[in-house]
Amino acid sequence: MEGDMTRAEKIISTLGYAGLIPFIAACALLYSGAETLANQIFLSYSAIILSFLGGTHWGRLIASDVSLKVSVGLLALLASNVFALLGWSALLLSQYGSVYPFVILTTGFVMLFMVEVVAMPTIVSTVHRRYTAFRAFLTITVLILHGVFILLSA
């Protein structure tokens, strides 16, 4: 199936996979004993990605006239701002330890997954089916990496 991907789809896939590298690198750093640096990298990058993905939802929803006329569209629009606020609050709380930020960020990514899988396909029909599956894969991978990081921290 990869043979029929357009150039844009290949770039999107490459960037999506590359976006996992900081999560994996932070897990490797934690495993090697660099706990402070690993926490800083993982928490800050996780917060940034959560905010970024919320922003992409905002853009898709604003571009779709029909989305704002549907109650689930308004809910998804509000959720897109919640993702940024969750990321920001996790960064603020990181000075008090990493437990609360990880709970907040993991919850944010679970909510993101729900919006991507449940709400977005019913609102924005222009999203390619392959992209939706790819986003689901990336989000699940990020959630697994959150779990790995937490287990390595224990």
Summary of the structure (lengths in Angstrom):
residues: 154
radius of gyration: 16.3
end to end distance: 40.4
largest distance: 51.3
contacts: 476
relative contact order: 0.14
helix: 88%
strand: 0%
